[in-house]
Amino acid sequence: MKTYLVGGSVRDEILGLPVTDHDHVVVGSSPDEMIRLGYRPVGKDFPVFLHPRSQEQYALARTERKVSRGYKGFEVYASPEVTLQEDLARRDLTINSLAKDQDGNIIDPFGGLSDLEAGLLRHISPAFTEDPVRVLRTARFAARFGFRIASETLALMSEMVHNGEVDALVPERVWQEFARGLMEQRPSRMFYALRECSALARIMPEVDALFGVPQPAQHHPEIDTGVHVMMVIDHAASRSYSLPVRFASLTHDLGKGTTPPEEWPRHIGHEARSVKLVKDLCERIRVPNEARDLALLVARYHGDVHRAAELRPVTIANMLQGVDAYRKPKRFEEFLQACACDFHGRPGYAEKPYPQAERLHDAFEAARNVDAGAIAAELTKTISDPTRLPGAINTRVSEMRIAEIRNRLA
């Protein structure tokens, strides 16, 4: 029985990156022996065990055989006879097929070290095409490391798109990979990689449709809507914003992809169209509620936020109510962050001031000083008809908030 560190922990250690999780492969053992040694079995699809002391994962060396479409369509074979090289051969990319033995020696049967040095994402074998998740993972690694994808690997990714293999991806896994990619330092690289192999049009067509759609040059020097959205998500990443903010930044302009060409470069009413497209996208790939809800608000209101200096106090008050700022102040902060990313995501705008966010923040701080409880208590004493009370309270609170906003912004 021999154990090896494998995969991402070896790769990241070589790159000088922080290593948080360690995965191990065990060669020459069996489930019975692992249990006898005190390892706790946790794997459902193949033999994986937790170390009795460190709780790190140890998987028995295994091979896989494709038996049906999709990323779960594999038959797994694990036995003491499976070698380390056979186990490493089933992995996706050469940079993930590295191993380290207990003496610290690196085992590199497929040229992963040279590909790391060259900044290259290259598949190990034609078996790469058997798992559609590898299309998403490879694009995500492009975003994480800034590596280029080998032309022959890109060709296989395109083949997986054209033969329908990526259509077998389950929604939850699609969201998982997109979410991880959005949290990288340059998430745009993932989307450009997916466009290059035609996968984005199949997996997230609402975003793919934005490329090639022009915007007014006086407001958008980049002109292309798809390029703009890529700049927006990269700006969100540069500010280390949360996943909901990054997803909202990605989807805020989806409606521009449905503007009739005869109306270009203007996109009147794109906000309302964006809301519907965001809803459909979130439902299709099972986006968590927190990210979905923020994305819907940003899609609906980002145009109003950009015009904050022109808005009347009553309009601002209605917006604050519409985004539920009083009950969810943290989300309101994220809402303003995403709108600011939309502003900054243009050539020459990254460092420009965005006073709209500060103006709306000031308006919110003024409006939240209104004591709704005190108003309710006062009106309860003066209104005898209980059916009129809720409406009267809402009206008075709204009037007071508008007054506070007017005074603050005057």
C-alpha positions as CSV (number, residue, x, y, z in Angstrom):
1,M,0.0,0.0,0.0
2,K,1.4,3.4,-1.1
3,T,-0.1,6.8,-0.8
4,Y,0.5,9.9,-3.0
5,L,-0.6,13.5,-2.9
6,V,-2.3,14.2,-6.2
7,G,-4.0,16.9,-8.3
8,G,-4.6,20.4,-7.4
9,S,-2.6,20.5,-4.2
10,V,0.5,19.4,-6.0
11,R,-0.1,21.8,-8.9
12,D,-0.7,24.8,-6.6
13,E,2.3,24.0,-4.4
14,I,4.5,24.0,-7.5
15,L,2.9,27.3,-8.6
16,G,3.6,28.8,-5.1
17,L,-0.1,29.2,-4.4
18,P,-1.8,28.6,-1.1
19,V,-2.9,25.0,-0.6
20,T,-5.9,24.4,1.6
21,D,-7.1,20.9,0.6
22,H,-5.0,17.8,0.1
23,D,-6.2,14.8,-2.0
24,H,-4.5,11.5,-1.8
25,V,-4.5,8.4,-4.0
26,V,-3.9,5.0,-2.4
27,V,-2.3,2.3,-4.6
28,G,-2.3,-1.4,-3.7
29,S,-5.1,-1.4,-1.1
30,S,-8.7,-2.4,-0.8
31,P,-11.8,-1.1,1.0
32,D,-11.5,-3.8,3.6
33,E,-7.9,-2.9,4.4
34,M,-8.7,0.8,4.5
35,I,-11.5,0.2,7.0
36,R,-9.3,-2.1,9.1
37,L,-6.7,0.7,9.3
38,G,-9.3,3.1,10.7
39,Y,-10.2,5.0,7.6
40,R,-13.9,6.0,7.4
41,P,-15.6,5.4,4.0
42,V,-17.5,8.4,2.6
43,G,-17.5,7.9,-1.2
44,K,-20.8,7.1,-2.9
45,D,-19.7,6.6,-6.5
46,F,-16.2,5.3,-5.8
47,P,-14.1,4.3,-2.8
48,V,-13.1,7.4,-0.9
49,F,-12.1,7.4,2.8
50,L,-11.3,10.0,5.5
51,H,-8.0,9.6,7.4
52,P,-8.6,8.7,11.0
53,R,-6.6,11.7,12.3
54,S,-6.2,14.4,9.6
55,Q,-9.7,13.8,8.1
56,E,-8.1,14.4,4.7
57,Q,-9.5,12.4,1.7
58,Y,-7.9,9.2,0.5
59,A,-9.3,7.6,-2.7
60,L,-8.3,4.2,-3.9
61,A,-6.6,4.2,-7.3
62,R,-9.2,3.6,-10.0
63,T,-10.0,3.7,-13.7
64,E,-13.2,4.8,-15.4
65,R,-15.1,3.6,-18.4
66,K,-17.7,5.7,-20.2
67,V,-21.1,3.9,-20.3
68,S,-23.6,6.7,-20.9
69,R,-23.9,10.4,-21.7
70,G,-23.3,13.0,-19.1
71,Y,-20.7,13.5,-16.4
72,K,-22.1,10.7,-14.2
73,G,-22.2,8.2,-17.0
74,F,-19.0,6.3,-15.9
75,E,-18.4,2.8,-14.6
76,V,-15.6,2.9,-12.0
77,Y,-13.1,0.1,-11.4
78,A,-11.0,0.2,-8.2
79,S,-8.7,-2.6,-7.2
80,P,-5.2,-3.1,-5.7
81,E,-3.9,-3.8,-9.2
82,V,-4.7,-0.3,-10.6
83,T,-1.5,1.7,-10.9
84,L,-0.8,5.3,-10.1
85,Q,-0.3,6.1,-13.8
86,E,-3.6,4.5,-14.7
87,D,-5.3,6.6,-12.0
88,L,-3.6,9.8,-13.2
89,A,-4.5,9.0,-16.8
90,R,-8.3,9.4,-16.2
91,R,-7.9,13.0,-15.1
92,D,-8.7,16.0,-17.4
93,L,-5.6,18.1,-17.8
94,T,-1.9,17.5,-17.6
95,I,-1.4,20.1,-14.9
96,N,-3.9,18.1,-12.8
97,S,-2.2,14.8,-13.3
98,L,0.8,15.4,-11.1
99,A,1.5,13.4,-7.9
100,K,4.0,13.5,-5.1
101,D,5.2,10.5,-3.1
102,Q,5.9,10.4,0.6
103,D,9.6,11.3,-0.1
104,G,8.6,14.5,-1.9
105,N,9.4,13.3,-5.4
106,I,7.1,14.6,-8.2
107,I,5.6,12.0,-10.5
108,D,4.7,13.5,-13.9
109,P,3.8,10.9,-16.5
110,F,2.0,13.3,-18.9
111,G,4.1,16.4,-19.0
112,G,2.2,18.5,-16.5
113,L,5.4,20.3,-15.2
114,S,6.3,21.6,-18.7
115,D,2.7,22.7,-19.3
116,L,2.7,24.6,-16.0
117,E,5.9,26.3,-17.0
118,A,4.4,27.2,-20.5
119,G,1.1,28.3,-19.0
120,L,-0.8,25.7,-21.1
121,L,-4.0,23.9,-20.5
122,R,-3.7,20.6,-22.3
123,H,-5.8,17.4,-22.2
124,I,-4.2,14.1,-21.3
125,S,-6.0,11.8,-23.7
126,P,-9.0,11.6,-26.0
127,A,-11.0,10.4,-23.0
128,F,-11.2,14.1,-22.1
129,T,-14.4,14.2,-24.3
130,E,-16.2,11.7,-22.1
131,D,-17.0,14.2,-19.4
132,P,-18.8,17.5,-20.4
133,V,-17.9,19.2,-17.1
134,R,-14.3,19.3,-18.4
135,V,-15.4,22.0,-20.9
136,L,-16.4,24.2,-18.0
137,R,-13.5,23.3,-15.8
138,T,-11.0,24.0,-18.5
139,A,-12.5,27.4,-19.1
140,R,-12.5,28.1,-15.3
141,F,-8.8,27.2,-15.1
142,A,-8.2,29.7,-17.9
143,A,-9.8,32.3,-15.7
144,R,-7.9,31.2,-12.6
145,F,-4.4,30.9,-13.9
146,G,-4.5,33.0,-17.1
147,F,-3.2,30.0,-19.1
148,R,-4.0,29.5,-22.7
149,I,-5.9,26.4,-23.9
150,A,-3.9,24.2,-26.3
151,S,-5.4,24.2,-29.8
152,E,-5.9,20.5,-29.8
153,T,-7.8,20.7,-26.5
154,L,-9.9,23.5,-27.7
155,A,-10.8,21.4,-30.7
156,L,-12.0,18.6,-28.4
157,M,-14.1,21.1,-26.5
158,S,-15.7,22.3,-29.7
159,E,-16.4,18.7,-30.6
160,M,-18.1,18.1,-27.3
161,V,-20.3,21.1,-28.0
162,H,-21.2,20.1,-31.6
163,N,-22.0,16.5,-30.7
164,G,-24.3,17.5,-27.9
165,E,-22.3,16.2,-25.0
166,V,-22.5,19.5,-23.2
167,D,-26.3,19.3,-23.4
168,A,-26.1,16.5,-20.8
169,L,-24.7,18.9,-18.1
170,V,-27.0,19.0,-15.1
171,P,-28.0,22.5,-14.0
172,E,-26.5,22.3,-10.5
173,R,-23.1,21.5,-11.9
174,V,-23.3,24.2,-14.4
175,W,-24.0,26.8,-11.7
176,Q,-21.2,25.3,-9.5
177,E,-18.6,25.8,-12.2
178,F,-19.9,29.2,-13.3
179,A,-19.9,30.4,-9.7
180,R,-16.4,29.2,-9.1
181,G,-15.3,30.9,-12.3
182,L,-16.9,34.2,-11.4
183,M,-14.9,34.2,-8.2
184,E,-11.6,34.1,-10.0
185,Q,-9.4,37.2,-10.5
186,R,-10.3,37.5,-14.2
187,P,-13.7,35.8,-14.7
188,S,-14.0,37.2,-18.3
189,R,-11.4,34.6,-19.4
190,M,-13.8,31.8,-18.6
191,F,-16.5,33.3,-20.8
192,Y,-14.1,34.1,-23.7
193,A,-12.9,30.5,-23.5
194,L,-16.4,29.2,-23.6
195,R,-17.2,31.4,-26.6
196,E,-14.2,30.2,-28.4
197,C,-15.5,26.6,-28.4
198,S,-19.1,27.7,-28.9
199,A,-20.1,26.4,-25.5
200,L,-21.4,29.7,-24.1
201,A,-24.2,29.8,-26.8
202,R,-25.4,26.4,-25.6
203,I,-25.0,26.8,-21.9
204,M,-25.7,30.5,-21.3
205,P,-27.1,31.9,-24.6
206,E,-28.5,35.0,-23.0
207,V,-24.9,36.1,-22.3
208,D,-23.5,34.9,-25.6
209,A,-26.2,37.0,-27.5
210,L,-24.6,40.2,-26.1
211,F,-21.5,39.9,-28.1
212,G,-21.6,42.0,-31.3
213,V,-24.5,44.1,-30.1
214,P,-23.5,47.8,-30.3
215,Q,-24.1,50.5,-27.7
216,P,-23.8,54.3,-28.1
217,A,-20.1,55.1,-28.4
218,Q,-20.4,58.4,-26.3
219,H,-21.4,56.3,-23.3
220,H,-19.6,53.1,-24.1
221,P,-16.3,53.5,-25.8
222,E,-16.0,49.7,-26.0
223,I,-19.3,49.7,-28.0
224,D,-19.8,45.9,-27.9
225,T,-22.2,45.0,-25.1
226,G,-20.6,41.6,-24.6
227,V,-17.2,43.3,-24.1
228,H,-18.8,45.7,-21.7
229,V,-20.2,43.0,-19.6
230,M,-16.9,41.2,-19.4
231,M,-15.3,44.4,-18.2
232,V,-18.0,44.8,-15.6
233,I,-17.4,41.4,-14.1
234,D,-13.7,41.9,-14.1
235,H,-14.1,45.2,-12.3
236,A,-16.3,43.4,-9.7
237,A,-13.5,40.8,-9.3
238,S,-10.9,43.5,-8.9
239,R,-12.9,44.9,-5.9
240,S,-13.2,41.4,-4.4
241,Y,-17.0,41.7,-4.4
242,S,-19.3,38.8,-3.5
243,L,-20.6,36.2,-5.8
244,P,-24.1,37.7,-5.9
245,V,-22.6,41.1,-7.0
246,R,-20.5,39.4,-9.7
247,F,-23.5,37.4,-11.0
248,A,-25.7,40.6,-11.1
249,S,-22.9,42.3,-12.9
250,L,-22.9,39.5,-15.5
251,T,-26.6,39.6,-16.1
252,H,-27.6,43.3,-15.7
253,D,-27.8,44.0,-19.5
254,L,-29.2,40.7,-20.8
255,G,-32.1,42.6,-22.4
256,K,-29.8,44.3,-24.8
257,G,-29.3,41.0,-26.5
258,T,-32.9,41.1,-27.6
259,T,-33.0,44.7,-28.9
260,P,-34.1,44.6,-32.6
261,P,-31.1,45.5,-34.8
262,E,-33.0,48.4,-36.4
263,E,-33.1,50.1,-33.0
264,W,-29.3,49.8,-32.4
265,P,-27.3,51.3,-30.8
266,R,-30.1,52.4,-28.4
267,H,-31.7,49.9,-26.1
268,I,-34.9,51.5,-24.8
269,G,-36.7,49.3,-22.3
270,H,-33.9,46.8,-22.0
271,E,-34.2,46.8,-18.2
272,A,-37.6,45.1,-18.3
273,R,-36.5,42.6,-20.9
274,S,-33.4,41.9,-18.7
275,V,-35.6,41.0,-15.8
276,K,-37.4,38.2,-17.7
277,L,-34.2,36.8,-19.1
278,V,-32.6,36.8,-15.7
279,K,-35.6,34.9,-14.3
280,D,-35.4,32.3,-17.0
281,L,-31.6,31.9,-16.7
282,C,-31.8,31.5,-12.9
283,E,-34.5,28.9,-13.1
284,R,-32.7,26.9,-15.8
285,I,-29.3,26.6,-14.1
286,R,-30.7,26.6,-10.5
287,V,-29.1,29.9,-9.3
288,P,-29.4,30.3,-5.5
289,N,-32.0,32.8,-4.3
290,E,-29.5,35.3,-2.9
291,A,-27.7,35.7,-6.3
292,R,-31.0,35.6,-8.3
293,D,-32.8,38.2,-6.2
294,L,-29.9,40.7,-6.4
295,A,-29.5,40.1,-10.1
296,L,-33.2,40.8,-10.7
297,L,-33.0,44.1,-8.7
298,V,-29.9,45.3,-10.6
299,A,-31.4,44.4,-13.9
300,R,-34.6,46.3,-13.1
301,Y,-33.1,49.4,-11.4
302,H,-29.5,50.0,-12.7
303,G,-30.7,52.6,-15.2
304,D,-32.4,54.5,-12.5
305,V,-29.4,54.4,-10.3
306,H,-27.2,55.9,-13.0
307,R,-29.7,58.8,-13.2
308,A,-29.8,59.3,-9.4
309,A,-28.9,63.0,-9.7
310,E,-32.0,63.6,-11.8
311,L,-34.5,61.6,-9.7
312,R,-37.1,63.3,-7.5
313,P,-37.2,62.4,-3.8
314,V,-40.4,60.4,-4.3
315,T,-38.8,58.3,-7.1
316,I,-35.8,57.6,-4.9
317,A,-38.1,56.6,-2.0
318,N,-40.0,54.3,-4.3
319,M,-36.8,52.7,-5.5
320,L,-35.6,52.2,-1.9
321,Q,-38.9,50.5,-1.2
322,G,-38.7,48.5,-4.4
323,V,-35.3,47.0,-3.6
324,D,-36.4,46.3,0.0
325,A,-33.5,48.4,1.4
326,Y,-35.0,48.9,4.8
327,R,-35.3,45.2,5.6
328,K,-32.1,44.1,3.7
329,P,-29.6,46.9,4.1
330,K,-26.6,44.6,3.3
331,R,-28.2,43.6,0.0
332,F,-28.8,47.3,-0.8
333,E,-25.1,47.9,-0.4
334,E,-24.4,45.0,-2.8
335,F,-27.0,46.5,-5.2
336,L,-25.1,49.8,-5.3
337,Q,-21.8,47.9,-5.8
338,A,-23.2,46.1,-8.8
339,C,-24.5,49.3,-10.3
340,A,-21.1,51.0,-9.7
341,C,-19.4,48.1,-11.5
342,D,-21.7,48.7,-14.5
343,F,-20.5,52.3,-14.5
344,H,-16.8,51.5,-14.1
345,G,-16.8,48.6,-16.6
346,R,-15.8,50.8,-19.5
347,P,-12.5,52.0,-21.0
348,G,-11.2,54.9,-19.0
349,Y,-13.9,54.7,-16.3
350,A,-12.4,52.3,-13.8
351,E,-11.1,55.1,-11.5
352,K,-13.8,57.7,-12.2
353,P,-16.0,58.8,-9.3
354,Y,-19.5,57.4,-9.1
355,P,-21.4,59.9,-7.0
356,Q,-24.7,58.3,-7.7
357,A,-24.0,55.5,-5.2
358,E,-23.1,58.0,-2.5
359,R,-26.2,60.0,-3.2
360,L,-28.5,57.0,-2.9
361,H,-26.7,55.9,0.2
362,D,-27.2,59.3,1.8
363,A,-30.9,59.1,0.8
364,F,-31.2,55.7,2.4
365,E,-29.6,56.8,5.6
366,A,-31.9,59.8,5.8
367,A,-35.0,57.7,5.1
368,R,-34.2,55.0,7.6
369,N,-34.2,57.5,10.4
370,V,-38.0,57.6,10.1
371,D,-39.4,55.7,13.1
372,A,-42.2,53.6,11.6
373,G,-43.1,52.1,15.0
374,A,-43.6,55.5,16.5
375,I,-45.8,56.6,13.6
376,A,-47.9,53.4,14.0
377,A,-48.3,54.0,17.7
378,E,-49.4,57.6,17.2
379,L,-51.9,56.8,14.5
380,T,-53.3,53.9,16.5
381,K,-54.5,56.5,19.0
382,T,-56.2,58.7,16.5
383,I,-57.7,56.3,14.0
384,S,-60.6,54.3,15.3
385,D,-61.3,52.2,12.2
386,P,-58.8,49.3,12.2
387,T,-59.3,48.7,8.5
388,R,-57.9,52.2,7.7
389,L,-54.9,51.9,10.0
390,P,-52.4,49.9,7.8
391,G,-52.9,52.2,4.8
392,A,-52.6,55.3,6.9
393,I,-49.4,54.1,8.5
394,N,-47.9,53.3,5.1
395,T,-48.9,56.7,3.7
396,R,-47.4,58.6,6.7
397,V,-44.2,56.6,6.7
398,S,-43.8,57.1,3.0
399,E,-44.4,60.9,3.3
400,M,-41.9,61.2,6.2
401,R,-39.3,59.3,4.3
402,I,-39.7,61.4,1.2
403,A,-39.4,64.6,3.3
404,E,-36.2,63.3,5.0
405,I,-34.7,62.4,1.6
406,R,-35.6,65.9,0.2
407,N,-34.0,67.6,3.2
408,R,-30.8,65.5,3.0
409,L,-30.3,65.9,-0.8
410,A,-31.3,69.6,-0.9
